[in-house]
Amino acid sequence: MSYLLGVGGVALLQAGFSFAIILATRGGGSFVGLGAMLLAVLGIPITAFVNFLLIRANRKNPESPYVPRLALVSLALPAAQLALTILVSVFRL
């Protein structure tokens, strides 16, 4: 169950967030959608692999605090995409 939520659920949430950023910036004349897509193409598989390794390393000791590490790894891609969107909208690049 932890693999399903920690790897699959996070991948679906990141894909949904990436899709929302791409749709929100469509037609604005900037390359934010393309940047979000390129970040997602690389970031989602890397995040899934890192989360898989974190869950697998901590499966024998379920009391270890690996959930905050999973959250930090999982929020890196949406934070980068949101920062790109804010950067372009604030500085009108």
C-alpha positions, 0 to 999 in steps of 0.5 A, a space after each residue: 500500500 505504501 508503494 501505491 501511495 508513495 510512488 503511484 499517487 505522487 506520480 499522478 498528483 505531479 502529472 495533474 499539477 503539471 497538466 494544470 500549469 500547462 493549461 493555465 499558461 497556454 496562449 500567454 506567449 511565453 514558454 512556461 508551458 514548455 518549461 513545465 512539460 520538460 520539467 515534468 518529463 524528467 522530474 516525475 520518473 526521477 521522483 518516482 524512483 527516489 520515492 521507491 528507493 526511500 520506501 524500500 530502504 525503510 520498509 523493515 523499520 516502519 517507525 523511521 521518519 521517512 514520510 517527511 523525506 518523501 514529502 520533500 522529494 515529492 514537492 520539489 517538482 511542483 515547487 519548481 514549476 510554480 516558481 517558473 510560472 511566478 518568475 515569468 508572470 512577475 518579470 514578464 519574460 
